[in-house]
Amino acid sequence: MKKINLKMTAMLAAVLIILFLGCKKNDILAKVDSEYEYLPQDVKQSCTVTETDFNSWFKSGKATENGLVEPANSVTFPHNNNCDFYKWSEQMFLWITSPSSGPYGNKGTILESPVFYNVSPPDPVTGKRTLGEHKPNTLLSAVSNINQSGPNRLPVLIDKSGKMFEIEAQKSDEKVKNNANKLIQVDHVVANANGLHSFIDLKGNVIKSPKPVIESKINPSEVVQEFKVGNKSIFLDSKGNEVQSEQGQAGSHGALMGENKSLVYYITMVNDVYAYFLTGVNEGKLNGNQFPTTAGARDSIVAYAKTKGWATPPDADALAIELKTSWVEAKDLPNVENYITIKAIIPTYDKSNPNKWVENGQTTTKLALVGMHIVGSVAGHPEMIWATFEHEKNTPNDAYSYVDKNNKIKHIAADTGKGWLFNANANDTTGTQNIQNMTVSGDTILIKNPALASPTARRIMAWGVASNTVPNGEDKTPADSNSELISINNAVRNMLVGKDIRKNYLLIGATWTFGGAGPNGNVYPYGAVNDSIPAGDAIGTGQLSNSTMETYVQPPTSASTEQNAISCFSCHNDNNGVKPSDLSHVFEDLISLPANNKRNLIK
């Protein structure tokens, strides 16, 4: 009996040990899964930052949990390789989301501090925008639509092949050219039983072979004219061909809603260097041929500010920064402690009509950061670096490849499962993704189908490059480019201390041009015609999209062609130039800072 008891005791102990070890293993796996969400850990270390350099980013000289990071020095930016651009992007994000202290005040984050100014929406009458100071006890204001504009500052449309067009809205007296090249005013458009459209003139006659009159000066062949057919729209290109838009894409004034039933809200900002530079250019006191990229340009801006009695920017070496941020309400947000949050003012809506929400006021709420575009000028690159970040739980990725530490290419399947903030059914990787169901029109949100209000966003190009394109001159395969992004993300997340909240955000990519050239709107390696029309100069991660800001203007497939290769510079270019108004959609419309701008930074 004693031997049996000893045997049973030994067996029980063995079982307990197995269960204990099993539980510990599962705990470790769970920790790894949560800390490094879907980032391969065996990636080739092709873009990293040393611990010494990383510590130098912090104001204290050593990485601390949620510690204050200094901005990257854009004046001395080295720009030797892709990794330099990605490290600049990472440091700028950590700075902007640092807790505010010292010369910034002692409340909130740097982006809430007086270093940044809010950019207002355009005035509905004049189209002008104003710069709003970040003052103590004054909350930021957010808006609720994704307003995508092309180089002509018109709404954009993605056709079914993935090509991007801009849209000229129909006028009340819209004219087209007929088959005799004569201008004829359109009275209305009708559709027959087969869906074919006929254009009818004022006398009731059919207009033969109608071609629209495209007024836009920039790339008119990539502009379509809108015509109304009842409650719907059709679009004709410059040759009179009807362009079939991807479902829900037309106009792109889309609204996006999270699984927590919050709309996504947007705030655009510029830093003090940008605001001072803008005002000096408007007054004719500063050279406005390009954004500042040199110590001399920085010093001119600082000197100009002193003549106005304005505070010297505490981080003038950051040069000109433009931000666009995306947020959701923190209410009912799972794991809200993993998000950077602010208090802000948002619009409220009367939702009694499920197809039409009408703005009826404002409210103060806590917002959680889900996305950020960081655009900044640096040495040698007046076209600016265009970087974007997202919270790791925003949206599932489409399939992608990377290079592991043994130089083997590995493939990651499209993300599935639950837990994504902007995708209720990630197991569906078909054409139901990124369909716009909510559109902002003035102070109203129009909802096509309330039953489809659940989000279905997906990041088509996981790390900003297509799956079958040489992404830039440095990376010969998409896997090489993806590995750089995964590698730098791993490096930064590994060195952030403890539960630093910034571990939950990922650099999706950054783009710029060869040698700081004015962007020609094309993506490397496409677009070459002859020596005078070279290949696309958008490099780095040249086909970059943020799933919270370019949700509905992503090409519909990861297989990119010259026709559907879309970059930041597809919209942010005008005459292939580097003038601020060529690149920025807000610079030209912004009103100068008032003379009594105080900029009361703590000394």
N, C-alpha and C positions, 0 to 999 in steps of 0.2 A: 504493500500500500504506500509505504514511504517513497519507494522508487517511482511509483506512478505519479505521486504528488509532485516530486522533484521534476519529473518529465513534463508534467502539465504546466508547472511554474516556468520552466525554461521556455516552453512553447509560447506561453502567454507573454513572457518578456520579449521574445523574438517578434511577436506580432506587434507589441507596443512600440518596439524600436522601429519596425518597418513603417508603422503608422506615423510615428514621430518624424522620421526622416522624410516620409512622403509629404507630410504637411509642411515641413520646412522647405522642401524643394518647391512645392506649389507656391509657398509664400514668396520665395526668391523669384520664381518665374513671374508671379503677379507684379512684384516690384519692378522687375526689368521691363515687363510689358507696359506698365504705366509710366515709367520714367523715360523710356525710349520708344515712344509709340511709332511703330512701323518703320523705324529707321534701321537699315541693315548695319550691324556692328562689325562685319568683316570687310567693309569697304576699303578700297585702296586709299591710303592717306595722301591724296594728291593736293589737298588744300587744307592746311592747318595753321594754327597760331601757337607759338611757344608759350609756355607758362609764364616766362619772364615778360614777354610782350603783353600777354593777357593781363597780368597784374598791373602793368603800366597804364592800362586803360582806366583803372580805378583811381579816383581822386586821392585815396589814402595810400596808393602804391601797392595795394594788395587786394585781391578779390575777396569781397565780403558778401554775405547774404543780403540781397536786395540793396547792395551798396551803390553809391554815386559814381557813375562812369563819366569821364570827360569825352567830349566829341572828338572824332577823328580830325587830325590836322589836314584840312583840304588844301592848304597852301603848299605844303610839302609832300602832297600825295605822290607816291612813287610811280604808279601806273606801269609796272613792268610786265605783269601777267594778269590772267583772270583772277587769281587768288587775291591780288591787291584790292581789286574792286569788291570782292565778296567780304574781305575783312573790313574794309571801309563801311560797308553796309551793316555788318554785324555790330560794329562799335557805335555807329550812329543810332541804331535801334536801341541798344542798351543805354545810351545817353538819354535819348528822348523819353524813354520809359523809366528812367531813374527817379528815385524820390527827390523832390526839390529841397535844396538846402543851400546854405551859404549865400552867395550873391543872388540866388533865385528866390529867396524866401524859404519858408519851412513848412509848406503845406502842399500836398498833392504830388504830382509828377512834373518833370521838366516841361512836358508839352502843355501843362496847365499854367506854367509860370509866365512872367512878363516877357521872357525871351521870345515867345510866339504871339502872333496876332491871328485872330479868327478872320477868315475871308467870308464875307456875306454871300448869299445867293444873289444872282443878278437882279437888279431892279426890274420889275415887269414892264416899265415904261421906257426907261433909258438904257437898260441893260448893264448899267454900271454896278460895280461892287465896292464895298467899303472894308477897311481894315478895323477890326475891333480889338482894342487893348484888352489884355488879360489883367483885370484889376482884382484886388482883394475883395472877397465876399461877393464876387460877380460870377455867375455860372456860365459855362459855355452853352451854346445852342447848336442843335443838330437838325438835319433835314432827313427826309425818308425816301430819297429816290437815287437810283444809279443813273446819272446823267452822262452818257457817253457821247462825245462829239468827235468828229473827224477834223482834218486839216482846214476845211472851210468853216469849222465851228457849227456844223450841222449834225443832227442825229444820224446814227449809223444803223445799217442793216447788214445782216449776214445772209447771203443766199444759200441755197441748198448744197452748193458745192464748197461752201466755206469762204467764198470771196466777200470782201467787205465793200459796201457802197455807202455813200452819204445820201441823205434824203432831202430834196427840196420840197417843201410843203406846197400843196395846191393853192393857188390864189383864186379869188372869186371870178376873175376874168382870164383864167388860164388859157393860153393859146398853144397850139401845136402846128407843125408844118405838115401839109398834106403831100400826096405823091407828086404834086407839081411844085413843091417847095414854097408854097404859099401859106402865110400865117392865117390860121382859122381859129376862132374862139370856140372852146368846148362848152357846150351847154350841160351835157351829162354823159355818163358812161353806163351802158347796159350789158348784162350778161345773158347769153342764150342758155338753153337747156344743157349744153355740153360744157358750159363754163367759159366759152370764148367771149371776148369783150369787143364791143363796138363803140366807137366814139361818135357822138351826135353833136352837130353844130346847132347854132341858134335857130336855124330854119327847119330843123328836124331831119337833116340829111346826114348820112353816114360819111364820116371823114375817112378817106382812103389812105392807108399806110401812114398813120399818124406818127410823127416823131416829136418828142418834147423839145422845148427850148431850154437848154441848160445854161443857167446864168453864172454858176460858180466858176471861178477862174483857175482853181487848183485841181488838177487831174479831172477835168470834166467827164472823161470817159468812165470815171469811177463814181459818178453821181447819177442818181435816178430821180425821176419826177413822180411825185405821188398824185394819184387820182382817186377820188372817192367813188365807190360803187355801193350805194346804200350806206350801211354802217361799216363796210369793209373798205380796205384800200388795196389798190394795185399799183405797180411801179414799172415805169418804162425807162430803159437806159437811153443813152444818147442816140442809139441807132433805131430806137423804136421797139426793141425787144422787151417782152414782159419778163421781169425778174421775179422769180419765185423765192420768197423769203422763207428762211427756216422758221418753223412755227413759233410765234410769239416774239420774233426778233425785231420786227419793224419799229423803228423809233428809239428803241433801247432805253426809254425813260422808265426802266423797270424798278419795281419794288421787290424786295426779298424778305421772306419771313422764316424765322427759325422754328425748331421743334418746340421751343418754349412759348410759341405763339407771339413772339415779339417781332416787329418789323426791324429791319436793319436801318440804322441811322448813320449819317455821314457828317463829318466835320472836316473842312479844308482850312489849312493854316499856312502861314509863312513865318520865317524867323525875322529877328530884328534887322539883320544884315540885308535881307531881301527887301524889307519894308523901307529901310533908309535908302537903299539903292534905287528902288522904284521911284521914290519921291524926288531924289536927286536927278534922276533921268527926266522925270516929268517937268522939272524946273529948269532943265538945260544945264545943270551944274555938274553932272557926271556923264561919262561916256556910256551910252546905252547900246553899243554895237553888240555886246555879249554880256552874259552874266560874269561876275568877278571870278577870276581864276588865279590871280597873282597877288603877291604881297603888296605891290604898288596899288592895285585896284582896291584891296582891303583897306590900305591906309587912306586912300582917297575917300572911301565911304565913311571911315571913322572921323576924318577931318571935317567932312561935310556935316556930320551929325553934331560935332562940336559947335559949328557956326549956328546951328539951330537951337543950341542949348539942350540937346538930348543926351541921355546917358550913353556912355560908350558900351557897345555890346560886350558882355563878359566872355563871349566865345567867338570873337571875330574871325578866328582861324577856321571856323566851321564854314565860312563863306555863305552863299545863298542857299536856303533850304525851303522847299515846298513840300507840305504833307497833305495826304488825304487819308483819313482814318475812318474805319467802320466799326459800329458798335451795336450791341443788342441790350435790351433791358436785362438787368441782373435777376429780376424776379423770375422764379421758377426755372432758373438756369442750373442744370446739374453741375456740381463741383465748382461753384462760383468762386471758391477760394483760389482756383487755378487761373483766374483771369485778372488782368489789370483793370481797375474800375475807377470811374469818376462820377461825380454828380453833374447832371446837365439838364437843360430844358429841351423837351421834345414836343412835337405837335400831337394833339389828341384828335380822335376821329369819332364821328357818329357812325356806328356800324349797324344801324337798324336795317339798312338795305344791304343784304349780303353781297350784292354785285357792285355796290357803289358806296365807298366810305368817304364821308365828307369831313374835312378838317373843321373842328369846332372849338379849338382853344389850344392851350398849352398846359404842360404839367412838368414838375420837377421829379426826376427819378435817378436811380443809380444805373449807369451804363457799364457794360463789360466790353473790353476791346477784343475784336475778332480779326481785324485786318489793318494793315498800314502800308501805304506807298510812301517811300522816302525818295525825294528827288533833290539832288544837290550838285552844285558846281564844284569842280576840283581842278587842280593844276593840270593843264594840258587838255582839259575836256569841258569847253564851254557849252557843249550839248547836254551836259550833266549826266550823272549816273542815275538810273531809274531802277530802284530796288523795291521789292515787295515782300511782306511778311504776313503770315497767317497763324492763327491759333491751331494747334495740332489736331483738334477735334472738330474743325470746321466741316470739311467735306472729304469724301473718299477720293483717292487718286485713281486715274486710269492706269493701265499696265505700263511698266517702264523697265529699263535695264540699267545695270551698273557694273563697274569693274571691281572685283574683290582684291584682297591683298596678295593673291597669287596670280594676278593679271588675267583672271578668268572672267568672262562676261556672264553675269547672272541675270535672270529675268524675274521680276516681281509681278504677280498677277494683279489684276484690278482689285482694289479694296472692296470688301463686302461687309456684311454684318450691320449691327445697330450701334447706336451711341454717337452718330454724327449729328452735329447741330443743324446742318442744312441739307440733310438727306434722310428721309424717313424710310427708304427702302434701297439701301446700297447693294442689295443682292441683285437688283435689276440694273444691269450695265448696258442696256439697250438704248434705243432712241428716246426714252421717256426722260432722259436727263437734261437739265439746263433749259427747260421749257418755261418761258415767261408766262405767268398766269396773272400777274398783278402789274398794272401800269399806272404811273403817276401822271395826271393831267391837271395842271394848276394846283388847286387845293383839294383835289379829289383823287382817290385811288380806285381804279376800275378793275374789277375781278371777273375774269372770263367765266371761271367755273369754281364756285366756292368749295365744291367737293375735291378739287385738286389743289387746295391751298397748302397742303403739306409740301415741304420743300423737297426738291430733287436735284440739288446742285452737285456737280462733280467737277474736279479739276482734271481737264482732259490731258494737258501736258504737265505731268506731275512736277517737273523741275524746269519748266520754261523752254524746253526744246522738243521738237517733233521726233518721232521714233525712227524716221528714215532719212534724216537730213544731217549733213555735216554742219554742226552748229556754229563753228567759228574757226579761225585759222589755227588756234591752239589745240582744240579738241577735234580729233578726227572722227569720232563716233558720238552718238547721243549718250552712250554708256559712260564715256570719258567725262562728258560735261556733267551728267547727273552725279557722278562720283565726287566731283569737286564740291557740289552743293551738299551732298550727304556728309562728306568728310568735314567740312567746316561747321556744319550744324552739330555733328557729334562732338567736335573739339570744343566748341563754345559751351554746349550743354554739359559736358563732362567737367568743365572747369568752373562753371557757376556753382556757388557754394550753397550747400544745404537745400532748403526749399525755395530758393530764389524763384520768384514767380515768372521770371522771364524764360525759364527753362521750357515753358509750355508753348513757346512761339517758335516758328520755323522760318528761316530765310528760304523763300521759294526760288528766288533768282534775282539777277540784276542785268541790265543791258546798257550799252553805250555804243559808240561808233569807233571805227578805225581812226586813230590819231586825232580824235576830237573833231572830225569832219562834220559839216552840217548834214543831218540825216536826209537821205534821199527817199525815205518812206519804204524802202524794200528791205527784206530780210536776207542776210547771208545764207547761202551763196547765190540767191536768185536775183533776177532782174537785169543781168548784163545784156546789152544790145550791141554796143560797140565801145570804143575807147572813151567816148564822151558821155556814155550812159553806163556806168560801171555796175558791178554786182551790188546787191544790197549791203549796206554798211552797218546794220543793226547786229551787234555781236554779243558775246557773253551768252546769256540765256535769251536769245533774240525773239522767242515766241512766247513771251511771258504773260500770264493772266493771273489775277487774284480772284478766287472763286466768290468773294463777297462784293467785288467791285466791277469785274468784267464777266459776271456770271453768264450773261446772255449774249456776249459777243466773242465767245470762244469758238474757233473753228470746230465743226461737228465731228471731226475725226483726228486721230493723232497722226495719220498719214498726210503730211503736208506737201503741197505743190506750190509753184510760183504764184498761182492764183489765190490760194488761201493761206499763204504765209503772212501772218499778222503780228506786228510787234508794237511796242509802245510808240515807236516813231511812225507807224502807219497813220496815227491820228495827230501826234505831236510833231508835225513838220509843216513848214510853209516855205516854198521856194528854196528848199534844200539849205536853209540858212541857220545861223546860230544866234540871231537876234532874240532877245527874250520873248518878244511877241510871236516869233516863229515857232517857239517851243512850248510856251506855257499858254494854257487856255484861260488864265485869269489875269496875267500881267497887263495886257492891253486895256482891260476893263476896270482895273483897280484905280480908285481915287487916291490921290496922295495923302500921306499923313497930315493931320492938321498942325498948324504952327504951335499949338499949345500941347502937343504930344509930350507927356511928362516922362514916361518910362522910369517910374520910380523904383528902380532896382535897389535892393539893400546894399549899402556900401560896406 
